[in-house]
Amino acid sequence: MATCGEVLVNLLEGYGVDQVFGIPGVHTVELYRGLARSGIRHVTPRHEQGAGFMADGYARTSGKPGVCFIITGPGMTNITTAMGQAYADSIPMLVISSVQSRSQLGGGRGKLHELPNQGAMMAGVAAFSHTLMSAAELPDVLARAFALFQAGRPRPVHIEIPLDVLVENADALLGSEPVSVARAGAAPAAVKQMSQLLAAAKRPLILAGGGAIDAAPELAQLAEALGAPVALTINAKGLLPSTHPLLIGSTQTLVATRSLVAEADVVLAIGTELAETDYDVTFAGGFKIPGALLRIDIDADQTVRNYPPQVALVADAQIAAEALLQALNSQPLAPRDASWGVQRVAQLWAELAPTWDAATRAQTLFLDTVLQALPGAVIVGDSTQPVYSANLTLNLDHPRRWFNSSTGYGTLGYALPAAIGAWLGRGDGQPVVCLIGDGGLQFTLPELASAVEARTPIIVLLWNNQGYEEIKKYMVNRAIEPVGVDIYTPDFIGVAKALGCAAERIQGIEQLRSALRAATDRQGPTLIEIDQTLWMQEVAQ
C-alpha cells in the first residue's frame, strides 16, 4: 500500500522538488517514509524558523519554490516569521505540516501539539492554507499551490494533513501527473495604450521591482529603446548591470533621485509594489509620481495599491516587456528631452557622490572588497548597517545576487539560514555570503551547525558593533534614553568553532581579502568577524 505521505513525496518530485527543509517529529514521520526512498535531499535546521528562511533563500537563487516539512503546533508557530518574510517579498514557499486527526480537529482535548485552529493562524502569512480531509484531494491542492508559484504572485502556501490522512491508502493516486500553468500574457489593448504613452514621452522613467527579476534582457532593451533612467528595488538589483549608463540604482528614498522621478512625464512601474521599504526607507514620506503612471504586475490587486495608475496591465513582466518592445518598434518615438536619459543619470550620480557620509563610504568599501575577492558571489543580508548602506550604494551585474531581510517584513536572524538555502539553490558551487550583525546572528546562531552538517561552504561576515546600534541611534535622535540596545556580546569565534565552523577575527582590507580566499578553499562554513570600530579606524587612515 502507498500511503498519502508517500504519494505526496512522489508528486513533489514530479513538480521538480529536489530539496526539503524540516525537523522530523512524531507527527511528521509518515512524510519521511516516502522521503527516504526519493531523490529529494533533506536538510535539518536547528529551528523551524531556520527551515523557513532556508526555503526562502533556496527559492531566491533557484527560482523554484522552497519546501518545508513541519510538525503541527510549535513547529508551525516557529515558522510563521519566516513565512511572513516570504509573504512580504513574494517568495514561493510550500509548507506542508501535520495536524491532529480529523476526529480531533478543534477538539480542545489537550492532544500533543494541539492548536485550536492551525489553518486560521497560517492564513495571515500564506496565499492560502488548506486542510487535506482525504488523500484523494492531494493532487488537486498541490496543483493549486504550483499554479500559484508558476503563474501568479508567488507567496507561501500551507497544506496541513491530518495524522489519519497521512497514513490513508493512496494507491489510486500513484498515476497522478503534475500540472503546468502558463503565466498571463499581455492584453493587446493595454499594451497599445502604454506604448503610445511611452512613445510620446519626452522624459520616460522605469521603476522595476522583484516581480521583474526574470525579465532582465527585456528590461534593458526597453530602457535603451526609450532612453529611460531605471530605478530598481532592493530585490531587483542586477536587472541592469552596475555600469549601465541608464541605471539610477536603488536610491529612490534620496532627495536627488526623487527630484529626477518628479521630472519624468511618463513612469512605467513593472513588478513593483511601490512600497515604503523600497521607496521611503527613511520613513520621511514625500515620494511622488506626478507623471502618467503605467503599472504592470502579475497581481491585479497590486496594480492599484499605493499609487493609482493611468493604465494598468495584469501580466507576466517578461511577456509584457517583450510586447511593449514589439509595439514600440512599430511606431515612431517623439524626440526626447536633450538633457534626459544618460545625461540626467550622470548628473544624478554626480549629485549623490558627495552626500555619502564616512560610515556609508566605509561600509560600501567593505562590500566592494568582498565582491572584488568573490566576483560571482551571492550576498544574503540581514537587517544590519552595511546592508542598509549597500542597499543605496551597491549595484550588481546580475539578478538574484543581492537580497536581504531589511525590506518588507524586516526580520532579524534571516541571513544565516537563508544563505544555507541560497547555496543549495544556486547549485553551481559559487560563493554565497551571509552578511549579518551581532544582534541578528544571535537569533539563529545554532544554524551554523546546520551549515556544517549540510556541508554548505557559506561565508558568514559578522559585522560586530556590540548591540543594536541602529535602534540606539533611532532612540537618541528622538530624545529617548537608550534601553535594551546595549546587549551582551558573546565570543562568536569560540561559539562558531564549538559548532564545527572555521572562524577568525580580522582587521582591515588585506586581512579580509586573505580570509575570503581561505574560506573559498573549505568544504564547510566560515565565520569572519569584523569589528565595526576597528574597520572604521583602518579605513580612515
Secondary structure as UniProt FT lines:
FT   HELIX           4..14
FT   TURN            15..16
FT   STRAND          19..22
FT   TURN            26..28
FT   HELIX           29..35
FT   TURN            36..37
FT   STRAND          41..43
FT   HELIX           48..62
FT   STRAND          66..70
FT   HELIX           74..88
FT   TURN            89..90
FT   STRAND          93..99
FT   HELIX           102..104
FT   TURN            105..106
FT   TURN            112..113
FT   HELIX           118..122
FT   HELIX           123..125
FT   STRAND          128..131
FT   HELIX           135..137
FT   HELIX           138..151
FT   STRAND          156..162
FT   HELIX           163..166
FT   HELIX           171..173
FT   TURN            174..175
FT   HELIX           188..200
FT   STRAND          204..208
FT   HELIX           210..212
FT   TURN            213..214
FT   HELIX           216..226
FT   STRAND          230..232
FT   HELIX           234..236
FT   TURN            237..238
FT   TURN            242..243
FT   TURN            245..246
FT   TURN            249..250
FT   TURN            252..253
FT   HELIX           255..263
FT   STRAND          266..270
FT   HELIX           276..279
FT   TURN            281..282
FT   STRAND          292..297
FT   HELIX           301..304
FT   STRAND          311..314
FT   HELIX           317..329
FT   TURN            338..339
FT   HELIX           342..352
FT   HELIX           353..355
FT   HELIX           358..373
FT   TURN            375..376
FT   STRAND          378..381
FT   HELIX           385..393
FT   TURN            399..400
FT   STRAND          402..404
FT   TURN            405..406
FT   TURN            408..409
FT   HELIX           415..426
FT   STRAND          432..437
FT   HELIX           438..444
FT   TURN            445..446
FT   HELIX           447..454
FT   STRAND          459..464
FT   HELIX           469..477
FT   TURN            478..479
FT   HELIX           492..498
FT   TURN            499..500
FT   STRAND          502..506
FT   HELIX           509..520
FT   STRAND          526..531
FT   HELIX           532..540
//
